[in-house]
Every structure is written in C-alpha cells, then in structure tokens.
Amino acid sequence: MSDIPLSASGPVIEAHRGDSTSAPENTLSAFRRARDMQASWIELDVQQTRDHEIVVMHDPTVDRTTDGEGAIEVLSLADLKGLDAGAWFGDCFIGEPVPTLAEVADVVSGSSTRLNVEVKAAGFEPSEADRIVAILRESGILESCVISSFSIAALLAVRGVDPSICLALIGDGEDILAGALEHGFPWIHAQFKTVDQGLVQRAHAAGIKVNTWTMDDPSQYVHYRELGLQKLCTNRPGDLLAAAAAVGCSGK
C-alpha cells in the first residue's frame, strides 16, 4: 500500500468537489481553482454512464447541476458532453462541461494535489472498479490517490482489482471505524459532527488515518487540529487554508 505524505503540523485541507465556493461543483474549473490554491487534496464523485465511461458528478441524475434531465446510468458519455454543467452557478461558467475522471486526473497530474475519488454506492457495478483503477493507473496518479465510498462492497471490489490502493470508508465515526477495523481499510472519512478525541485516538491506535467532512467553519480549524486528525474536507478550501496559515500550519 502506498505511503501518502501528510503534514505533521496539522490537518491538510481537502477541497470538497473542488473549490465549490467559487466555481460549480465537480467541474474542471472547480478542480483547477483548488489545485491552483495548492489544496493538498480534491474530493470528487464518480459515476458510470450507460456506455461504461466514468464521469464526475455527485447526484445519480444530471437534473440539479446541468441543463439536462435523466439518470447518468441511462445516458451515454456523448449525451453528458452535450450538457451545460456551469450555467446554474453563474453566467461566467456557461458551457462548462461534465468532466470525465481522466480529465480531472490530467488537471492534477504533475502537481502536489491528490485525489480522493468517491465511488457512489447507488448503481455501482463491479466493472466500474476496473475502469476507475485503469484510468488512475494510466494517468500515473494511482499511488497518490485514495478511493472512498459509503459502500464496503464497492471498496472491496476496488481492492479486488488492486490490493495496494488506499481505501477509505465514509459515514458516521463509530460505525465506519468498526467497518475499517473489520476490513483493514487505512482511512475513515467521518461526518464532522461524529468526530471526537476518543474516535481519533482509537483510529490512530489501530493505524487508521482520519478525515472529516464537510467542515466549513474556519474558526473550528484549531479544534480539529487539536483532535489530531489528518485531513479536513471542506466546501471552503481557501478560507480553511487561510485559517491554517493563521495558526502556523500550511494546511497543504
């Protein structure tokens, strides 16, 4: 399993769906902004299209974040590439495309920013694990990524493709710590309200790293730093990086 470096001075910042405060979530614009501000990590969501391409979108349908309608699993990549994924956020993002995982990998390739690729549980098929791993491997960034999911079955399918990949179970703290211990997952990504000192200590005692989502209050950075966790996932990466810098941490 790859050893992914982290800051020794405090939790590093992970940009939830990219810099989703200043650009439409899960788009190339949001990912480029997060990379350019030197966020250590970018979290993104992947889904499989009808023709087995891996695209980046949170919801199982395109309705909320594009000008189209319908479930991703019944649409082709060509269908998705014909949609506008930016106009809903602002006029300057009109024409923003739905990105593929390969396109996002190209954004961070050669930079210090790493990807947390969340595999959505709804509609997951084992073939999706093969495609995700192949794309990240072909992009040359597989060893620096974490693949995460709420679904243990999805994570085990990814492990079946490549046992060396870093995996993270997402959910409420105590439940996912038990799941990570049972299946040997090296990360837990816990909802921030379910994280406390005891949880972090128990995770670290078992060699498990802790990320928390989605914490958007810069004034709470010091609190989570004192808990000793490794990452903070946030919709406000610029503000959290500034909060980290203010207390002598890079957040990077």
Number of C-alpha atoms within 10 A of each C-alpha: 11 12 8 11 7 14 15 12 15 25 28 25 27 34 31 28 28 31 31 22 18 16 22 23 24 28 26 23 22 22 29 18 19 28 22 13 14 22 26 24 28 30 23 25 21 24 27 29 20 14 12 16 18 22 24 25 25 19 16 18 18 21 14 13 22 21 14 16 14 11 14 22 18 13 18 15 21 10 13 21 15 14 18 19 28 24 16 14 17 11 9 10 17 13 14 18 18 24 21 22 24 18 17 22 21 15 16 21 14 10 12 13 22 23 23 23 23 25 25 20 17 11 11 16 14 15 13 22 22 15 18 24 18 16 18 21 13 11 17 14 17 22 16 18 20 21 24 27 22 19 19 20 14 22 25 17 18 26 18 14 17 15 12 13 22 24 27 30 27 25 20 19 24 17 14 21 26 13 16 22 16 9 13 14 24 21 26 30 26 26 17 19 12 14 21 15 13 11 18 22 16 13 23 16 10 14 14 19 19 25 24 26 22 19 20 17 13 18 12 12 21 17 11 21 18 11 17 20 23 21 25 29 27 27 23 23 31 21 16 27 23 16 20 24 13 11 11 11 19 21 26 22
